[in-house]
Amino acid sequence: MAWTAFNGFMLFIFIVQSQAQSNLLRSLANITFPATNAKDFIFIPSKYGYKAEKHEVTTDDGYILTVHRIPSKRKCTRTAPILLMHGLLLSSECFVVSGPNATAFVLARNCYDVWVGNVRGNHNSRRHVTLHPDRDLKFWKFSVDEMGYHDIPAMVDYVLNATDSKKLIYIGYSQGSATFFIMNSEKPEYAKKISLYIGLAPSTTQYHTKSELYRTAAVSINYLQNALESAGIWEIFSRGHPSQITLNTLCQMKMLTELVCDVGLSILDSPHADSITPEILTLIFEYEPSGTSIHNLARYGQAMNDIKFSKFDYGTANNLKLYGSPMPPEYNLGKVTMPAVLFYGQSDHLVDTEDMDWVASQLPNVLEYVTMEDPLWNHFDMAFSRYWKDTIFVKMKKYLNKYGNCY
């Protein structure tokens, strides 16, 4: 306990210092936060000959979300649209930065109308109809609970309306699956709008995570949430923050890319030599991390101490007011009734085998639970591996073909 508290204290000092540096840099440069040299999402597909669109979706509680679209590369028989959803601290760019064989491009080449979402609070969805992210703490009082209840349904409805479709295929990477499960548990009517769900290392409980760095950060932030918010620190690991700019700068230097950036990912997750190339690493740290709320990171800290998949724990008194019970209610994965395909890597240190097995046991309609053959396949490989097309896509293609005609 003392070790965790000490690490939490050091984390608090680091965040406060970084936030102060960030404020000073923005003041000196007279720029609008967040500042970054990374080009807009639309620029990346254009490099490889793809068209891309930018759409705005407003949730029922006022958050303005950005959804990007990459239409099918070729004229094909119409299929159900696909909605891709990113993981924690990521953005829509995570599905396109890996080059010509990035997830979104592979799907677009195979006749799918690809939509790529951004949840509230990341770089692309840092807006609200009334709240200002730099002035209003209320803007940042969200976690995966609110993303699942408000953001995912809003994006699902928008894509279906824009494409005149009755159903879509949903592919959720890590947190992108957690929010999907929450939507189905809280709004089970949405199951009828999904023809197929594909989970790439779906995140729920984080009880067995092996990543000590991830666990220490999340648990410490949960412990320190009130202190951090009182100090004016509401947002964390945002694009344009000094920590992200430093990583981006270091990863632009070829001599340091492998030494600093590859090793950094390996410490957070697990090593997998050559799966994510230095070129891809450079692009990853140009766009990611893309930010989230302190409140959301605290929610992950709670998930590391909860064997079940539960709502945010506000303490006994506040839980009674909000939920009518002293403990936060559990989400019901039994309501995720559409056909499901799950992918898991044996060396995933963020979403552990035991937690993945629990998810698979809770879903009522799992078509296949795919364990990647490469024993070194880790969490980040699910979105960024150079081998994605020849491994994951080969496995999922038969299901996309079977359920893609439901529109």
C-alpha positions in Angstrom: 0.0 0.0 0.0 2.9 2.4 0.9 4.5 1.6 -2.5 1.4 2.4 -4.4 0.8 5.6 -2.4 4.4 6.7 -3.0 4.1 6.1 -6.7 0.8 7.9 -6.7 2.4 10.9 -5.1 5.2 10.9 -7.6 2.6 10.7 -10.4 0.7 13.6 -8.9 3.9 15.7 -8.9 4.7 14.8 -12.5 1.2 15.7 -13.7 1.2 19.0 -11.9 4.6 19.9 -13.2 3.7 18.9 -16.7 0.4 20.8 -16.6 2.3 23.9 -15.4 4.8 23.5 -18.2 1.9 23.1 -20.7 0.2 26.3 -19.5 3.5 28.2 -19.7 4.2 26.9 -23.2 0.8 27.8 -24.4 1.1 31.3 -22.9 4.5 32.0 -24.4 3.5 30.7 -27.8 0.1 32.4 -27.7 -1.5 29.3 -29.2 -4.8 27.6 -28.8 -4.8 24.3 -26.9 -4.2 21.6 -28.0 -1.3 22.3 -30.3 0.3 19.7 -32.5 2.2 19.3 -35.7 0.1 16.3 -36.7 -2.1 16.9 -39.7 -5.8 16.3 -39.8 -7.2 12.7 -40.2 -8.3 13.5 -43.7 -4.6 14.0 -44.8 -3.6 10.4 -44.0 -6.0 8.5 -46.4 -5.3 11.0 -49.1 -1.6 9.9 -49.1 -2.7 6.4 -50.1 -5.4 7.4 -52.6 -8.5 7.1 -50.4 -11.2 9.7 -50.1 -12.2 10.7 -46.6 -15.0 12.7 -45.0 -15.5 14.4 -41.6 -18.8 14.3 -39.9 -20.1 15.8 -36.6 -22.4 14.0 -34.2 -24.0 15.7 -31.2 -24.9 13.5 -28.3 -28.1 13.9 -26.3 -26.0 15.4 -23.5 -24.3 18.0 -25.7 -20.9 16.6 -26.7 -19.9 17.2 -30.3 -18.1 14.1 -31.6 -16.1 13.8 -34.8 -16.7 10.7 -37.0 -14.5 10.1 -40.0 -15.6 8.1 -43.1 -13.6 6.3 -45.7 -16.0 5.1 -48.5 -15.4 1.8 -50.2 -12.3 2.0 -52.5 -14.0 0.2 -55.4 -17.5 0.1 -56.7 -19.0 -2.9 -55.1 -22.2 -4.6 -54.2 -23.6 -2.7 -51.2 -22.8 -4.0 -47.8 -23.6 -3.0 -44.2 -21.4 -0.1 -43.0 -18.7 -0.7 -40.5 -18.2 1.4 -37.4 -14.6 1.2 -36.0 -14.1 2.4 -32.4 -10.7 3.1 -30.9 -9.2 2.2 -27.5 -8.2 4.2 -24.4 -6.2 7.4 -25.1 -6.5 6.8 -28.8 -8.4 8.4 -31.7 -9.7 7.6 -35.1 -6.1 8.0 -36.4 -5.1 4.7 -34.8 -6.9 2.8 -37.6 -5.1 4.6 -40.4 -1.5 5.4 -39.3 -0.1 2.0 -40.0 0.1 2.7 -43.7 -1.6 1.0 -46.7 -2.5 -2.1 -44.7 -4.0 -0.2 -41.8 -7.4 -1.5 -40.6 -9.6 1.1 -42.2 -7.8 0.9 -45.6 -8.0 -2.9 -45.7 -11.7 -2.8 -45.0 -12.3 0.0 -47.6 -10.4 -2.0 -50.2 -12.7 -5.0 -49.5 -15.9 -3.1 -50.4 -16.9 -1.8 -47.0 -18.1 1.7 -46.1 -15.9 2.5 -43.2 -16.8 4.9 -40.4 -14.3 5.7 -37.7 -15.5 7.2 -34.4 -14.0 9.4 -31.7 -15.4 9.4 -28.1 -15.8 12.5 -26.0 -12.7 14.2 -24.7 -10.1 13.0 -27.2 -8.4 15.4 -29.6 -11.1 15.1 -32.3 -14.1 15.3 -29.9 -13.0 18.0 -27.5 -16.2 20.2 -27.9 -19.6 20.7 -26.3 -22.6 22.8 -27.2 -22.4 24.8 -23.9 -19.4 23.6 -21.8 -15.8 24.7 -22.5 -13.1 22.1 -22.0 -10.6 24.6 -20.7 -12.9 26.3 -18.2 -15.6 23.8 -17.1 -14.7 20.8 -15.0 -18.2 19.4 -15.8 -17.0 18.7 -19.4 -14.5 16.2 -18.0 -16.7 14.4 -15.6 -17.1 11.4 -17.8 -15.8 7.8 -18.1 -16.6 4.8 -20.3 -20.0 4.8 -18.6 -21.1 8.0 -20.3 -19.3 7.1 -23.6 -21.3 3.8 -23.7 -24.6 5.4 -22.7 -24.4 8.5 -24.9 -21.6 8.4 -27.5 -21.8 5.0 -29.1 -25.7 5.1 -29.6 -25.4 8.6 -31.1 -22.7 7.4 -33.6 -24.6 4.2 -34.4 -27.8 6.1 -35.2 -25.9 8.7 -37.2 -24.1 6.1 -39.4 -27.4 4.2 -40.0 -29.2 7.4 -41.0 -26.4 8.6 -43.2 -26.2 5.3 -45.1 -29.9 4.5 -45.0 -29.1 1.2 -43.4 -31.0 -0.9 -40.8 -27.9 -2.5 -39.4 -24.1 -2.0 -39.2 -21.1 -4.1 -38.2 -19.3 -2.8 -35.1 -15.6 -3.4 -34.5 -14.4 -2.3 -31.1 -10.7 -2.2 -30.0 -10.2 -2.5 -26.3 -12.2 0.4 -24.7 -14.1 0.5 -28.0 -15.6 -2.8 -26.9 -16.2 -1.8 -23.3 -18.3 1.2 -24.5 -20.2 -1.1 -26.8 -21.0 -3.6 -24.0 -22.3 -0.7 -21.9 -24.6 0.6 -24.7 -26.1 -2.9 -25.0 -26.5 -3.4 -21.3 -28.2 0.0 -20.8 -30.0 0.2 -24.1 -30.7 -3.3 -25.3 -32.8 -2.2 -28.2 -29.5 -1.3 -30.0 -28.7 -5.0 -30.4 -31.2 -5.0 -33.3 -29.1 -2.4 -35.1 -25.9 -4.5 -35.1 -25.5 -7.4 -37.5 -22.1 -8.4 -36.2 -19.8 -7.4 -33.3 -16.0 -8.0 -33.6 -14.0 -7.4 -30.4 -10.2 -6.8 -30.7 -8.9 -7.4 -27.2 -12.2 -6.2 -25.6 -11.8 -4.5 -22.3 -14.1 -4.9 -19.3 -12.7 -5.7 -15.9 -8.9 -5.1 -15.7 -8.5 -7.2 -12.6 -5.8 -9.5 -13.9 -3.8 -7.0 -16.1 -0.1 -7.8 -16.0 1.1 -4.3 -16.9 2.6 -2.8 -13.7 3.0 0.6 -15.3 -0.6 0.7 -16.5 -1.9 -0.6 -13.1 0.2 1.9 -11.1 -0.9 4.8 -13.2 -4.6 4.0 -13.2 -4.9 3.0 -9.5 -2.9 6.0 -8.4 -5.1 8.4 -10.5 -8.2 6.8 -8.9 -6.7 7.4 -5.5 -5.7 11.0 -6.4 -8.7 12.0 -8.5 -10.1 14.7 -6.2 -6.7 16.2 -5.5 -5.8 16.3 -9.2 -9.2 17.9 -10.1 -8.8 20.4 -7.3 -5.5 21.4 -8.8 -7.2 22.1 -12.1 -6.0 18.9 -13.8 -9.0 17.4 -15.5 -7.5 16.1 -18.7 -4.6 13.7 -19.2 -2.2 12.5 -21.9 -3.7 14.8 -24.5 -2.3 15.5 -28.0 -0.2 18.6 -27.8 0.7 18.1 -24.1 4.5 18.3 -23.5 4.6 14.6 -22.7 3.1 13.7 -26.1 5.2 16.4 -27.9 8.4 14.9 -26.3 7.5 11.4 -27.4 6.7 12.6 -30.9 10.0 14.5 -31.1 12.0 11.5 -29.9 10.3 9.1 -32.2 11.1 11.3 -35.2 14.8 10.6 -34.6 15.5 7.2 -36.2 18.3 6.4 -33.8 15.9 6.8 -30.8 12.8 5.3 -32.2 13.6 1.8 -31.3 15.5 2.7 -28.1 12.8 5.0 -26.6 9.5 4.4 -28.4 9.6 0.6 -29.0 11.0 -0.1 -25.6 8.3 2.2 -24.1 5.5 0.3 -25.7 7.1 -3.0 -24.6 7.2 -1.9 -21.0 3.6 -0.8 -21.1 2.5 -4.0 -22.9 4.9 -6.7 -23.9 7.7 -6.9 -26.5 7.0 -8.1 -30.0 10.0 -7.5 -32.3 9.3 -6.2 -35.8 5.5 -6.4 -35.5 5.2 -2.6 -35.3 7.8 -1.0 -37.6 9.8 2.1 -36.7 7.9 4.0 -39.4 4.6 3.1 -37.8 5.9 3.9 -34.3 6.9 7.4 -35.6 3.3 8.0 -36.9 1.7 6.5 -33.7 3.4 9.0 -31.5 2.6 11.8 -33.9 -1.1 11.3 -33.2 -1.3 9.4 -30.0 -1.9 9.6 -27.1 -5.0 11.7 -27.8 -6.3 12.4 -24.3 -9.1 11.5 -22.0 -10.4 12.7 -18.6 -8.8 12.1 -15.2 -12.3 10.7 -14.2 -12.0 8.0 -17.0 -8.5 6.9 -15.9 -9.8 6.7 -12.3 -12.6 4.4 -13.7 -9.9 2.1 -15.1 -8.2 2.1 -11.7 -11.4 0.9 -10.1 -11.7 -1.8 -12.8 -8.3 -3.2 -11.6 -9.8 -3.9 -8.2 -13.2 -5.3 -9.4 -13.5 -8.9 -10.6 -16.8 -7.8 -12.4 -17.6 -5.2 -15.0 -19.3 -2.5 -12.9 -20.3 1.2 -13.1 -18.2 3.9 -11.5 -17.9 3.6 -7.7 -18.7 7.0 -6.2 -18.6 5.7 -2.6 -21.5 4.3 -0.5 -23.4 7.5 0.1 -23.2 8.8 -3.5 -23.9 5.3 -4.9 -27.1 5.1 -2.9 -28.2 8.5 -4.3 -27.2 7.6 -7.9 -27.9 3.9 -8.1 -30.1 3.1 -5.2 -27.5 0.6 -3.9 -24.3 0.9 -1.8 -22.3 -0.8 -4.5 -22.2 0.2 -8.2 -24.4 -2.1 -10.4 -22.8 -4.6 -12.8 -23.3 -4.4 -16.5 -25.1 -7.3 -18.1 -23.1 -8.7 -21.0 -26.0 -11.2 -21.5 -27.7 -8.4 -23.4 -25.0 -8.3 -26.1 -27.0 -10.7 -28.1 -25.8 -10.2 -31.7 -23.3 -12.6 -33.3 -19.8 -11.9 -31.8 -16.2 -12.8 -32.8 -13.4 -12.1 -30.3 -9.7 -11.8 -30.9 -7.1 -12.2 -28.2 -3.3 -12.1 -28.1 -1.4 -14.5 -25.8 1.1 -11.8 -24.8 -1.5 -9.1 -24.1 -0.4 -7.5 -20.8 -3.3 -4.9 -20.7 -6.3 -7.2 -21.3 -5.3 -10.4 -19.6 -6.2 -14.0 -20.6 -8.4 -14.5 -17.5 -10.3 -11.3 -18.1 -10.8 -12.2 -21.8 -12.0 -15.7 -20.9 -14.6 -14.1 -18.6 -15.9 -11.8 -21.3 -16.2 -14.8 -23.7 -18.1 -16.7 -21.1 -20.6 -13.9 -20.5 -21.5 -13.2 -24.2 -24.4 -15.4 -25.3 -23.7 -15.6 -29.1 -19.9 -16.0 -29.6 -19.3 -17.4 -33.0 -15.5 -17.8 -32.5 -13.0 -16.9 -29.9 -9.8 -16.5 -31.8 -6.4 -16.8 -30.0 -3.7 -15.4 -32.2 -1.3 -18.1 -33.3 1.8 -15.9 -32.8 2.6 -16.3 -29.0 4.1 -12.8 -28.9 0.9 -11.1 -30.2 0.2 -8.2 -27.7 -2.4 -5.5 -27.1 -1.1 -2.9 -29.5 -0.7 -5.4 -32.3 -4.5 -5.5 -32.5 -4.5 -2.1 -34.1 -1.0 -1.4 -35.3 0.7 -4.6 -36.4 2.2 -4.8 -39.9 0.7 -8.3 -40.0 -2.9 -7.2 -39.3 -4.1 -7.8 -42.9 -2.6 -11.3 -43.1 -3.7 -12.4 -39.6 -6.7 -10.8 -38.1 -8.4 -9.7 -41.4 -8.0 -13.2 -42.8 -9.8 -14.6 -39.8 -12.6 -12.0 -39.7 -13.2 -11.8 -43.5 -15.6 -14.8 -43.6 -17.8 -13.3 -40.9 -17.8 -9.8 -42.6 -18.9 -11.5 -45.8 -21.6 -13.5 -44.1 -23.1 -10.7 -42.0 -22.3 -7.7 -44.2 -25.4 -8.2 -46.3 -27.7 -7.2 -43.4 -28.4 -3.6 -44.1 
